[in-house]
Amino acid sequence: MINSTNIIYHELICLDARVVDSKVRSLIGLSGKVVMETRNMLYLDDGKKVRAIPKKVSLFEFILPSGQAIKLLGASIIGRPENRLSKMR
């Protein structure tokens, strides 16, 4: 089960996320559901538009299925999702 200690190894797609802080000031406050992830980007769907958020320069808040909110530096999840997931094994 996904929790605060293993979130960096889990699939992030379908989690609700918000950009808490970023070097790109126009991204701060954007939120939505994670619909896609690449090595360096998270794609959030806010219901109107899908927005690409660079991981390296952003601090995210993810809402887990349990309702718990977790803040996570984007730099800690840089990498291909499939490679990040395999590190857990």
N, C-alpha and C positions, 0 to 999 in steps of 0.2 A: 504494500500500500504506500502511496506517495505521502511523504511527510517532509518536515523541514530539514532533516538530515540527509535525505536521499533525493531531493528534488532535482539536483543537477544531473542525475543519472536517468531521470524519467522523461517520458514523452510530454512535451509542453502543449501540444496541439489540443484544443478544446478547453484549455484553462482560461479563465478571465484574467486579464493583466492590465496594469496601468503603468505608465512611465512616471516615476516619482521624481527623477532628476535626470538631466542629460546635458552634455556640453552643447547640444543643439537645442537652444532654448524653446524653439517653436514646438518641440515634441513633448515638453513637460505637460502632464495632465491628460495626454491622450490615453484612451482606454478602449478595451474591446476584447473580443475572444481571439485567441491565437489560432489562426487558420493555416499557417504555413511557417516553416522554419528552414533556414539555410545555415551555412557555416557562420556567416557574419550578421544575419538579419533575422528579426522576428516580424511576422506580418500580422497586424491586428485588424480585425473587422469590427468597426464601430456601428454597424447597421446601415451605414450610408456609403462607406468607402473602406477599402482595404489600404492600410498604411504600412509602409516599410520602416522599421525602426532598427537602427544599427545597434548591435549588442555592445560593442566595445565602449561606447561613450554614454551608456544609459544605465540607470538603476531602475529595476522593475519591481512591482509588487504583484505577486500572483495569488489568486484565491484558489485554494485547494478544494477538492470535492467535499472535504469535511467542514469547509467554511473558514478555515484558518487562513489568515493573510501572511504571506512571507515575502520579505524584501530580499532581492537577489541582484548582485552586480552582474550586468550583462557580460562582463569580461570573464566571469566564472563559467559561462555556458557557451563560450566561443568554441566552435568546432562543428563538424558535421553531426547532425543528430544521431545518426546510426553509429558513429564512432563513440560518441559520448555515452550512448546507451550500453554499448558493449563493454565499457570500462567497469560497469557494475558487477559483471560476472567474475 
